[in-house]
Amino acid sequence: MQLAIAPIGKNLRIIRLLTDDKIKKHLESIGICVNNSIKILSQSGGNLICIVKDCRLALDRNIATKILVA
């Protein structure tokens, strides 16, 4: 499922990034890689606050729809 529609507060595993190479490299540099865990703290208007590797990140809806989680 897309990260944008994932449940809040549940530990999820990133299974795929549906972006071009430039954005994929940027996401990987901030810890959003395949097989890493991610947890959504809050959601507002499609924008997310997430925890990745003990760091809080803000993701907009466009990026959140391109991250697939399980």
C-alpha positions as CSV (number, residue, x, y, z in Angstrom):
1,M,0.0,0.0,0.0
2,Q,1.1,3.6,-0.4
3,L,2.5,5.4,2.6
4,A,-0.1,8.1,2.2
5,I,-2.9,5.7,3.0
6,A,-1.1,3.6,5.6
7,P,-2.4,3.5,9.2
8,I,-1.0,6.0,11.8
9,G,1.2,4.6,14.6
10,K,2.0,1.2,13.1
11,N,5.5,0.1,12.3
12,L,5.7,-0.4,8.5
13,R,8.4,-1.8,6.2
14,I,9.3,0.0,3.0
15,I,9.1,-2.4,0.1
16,R,9.5,-0.2,-3.0
17,L,10.3,3.4,-4.1
18,L,8.4,4.5,-7.3
19,T,10.5,7.5,-8.1
20,D,13.3,8.5,-10.6
21,D,16.9,8.0,-9.6
22,K,17.5,11.6,-8.4
23,I,14.7,11.5,-5.9
24,K,15.5,7.9,-4.9
25,K,19.0,8.9,-4.0
26,H,17.8,11.8,-2.0
27,L,15.3,9.6,-0.1
28,E,18.0,7.0,0.6
29,S,20.3,9.7,1.9
30,I,17.7,10.6,4.6
31,G,17.1,6.9,5.5
32,I,14.1,6.0,3.3
33,C,15.4,2.8,1.7
34,V,13.9,-0.5,0.8
35,N,13.5,-2.8,3.8
36,N,13.9,0.0,6.4
37,S,11.1,0.6,8.9
38,I,9.0,3.7,9.0
39,K,6.2,4.8,11.3
40,I,3.7,7.6,10.7
41,L,3.2,9.9,13.6
42,S,0.6,12.2,12.2
43,Q,-1.2,13.1,9.0
44,S,-2.7,16.4,7.8
45,G,-4.1,17.0,4.4
46,G,-2.1,14.1,2.9
47,N,1.2,15.4,4.4
48,L,2.9,13.1,6.9
49,I,5.2,13.3,9.9
50,C,7.2,10.0,10.0
51,I,9.9,8.4,12.1
52,V,12.8,6.8,10.2
53,K,15.8,5.6,12.1
54,D,14.9,7.7,15.3
55,C,14.5,10.9,13.2
56,R,11.3,12.8,12.4
57,L,10.7,13.6,8.8
58,A,8.0,15.6,7.0
59,L,6.8,14.2,3.7
60,D,4.4,15.8,1.3
61,R,1.6,13.9,-0.3
62,N,3.4,13.6,-3.7
63,I,6.3,11.7,-2.2
64,A,4.2,9.7,0.2
65,T,2.2,8.2,-2.7
66,K,5.4,7.0,-4.3
67,I,6.6,5.0,-1.3
68,L,5.1,1.5,-1.0
69,V,5.0,-0.1,2.4
70,A,3.8,-3.4,4.0
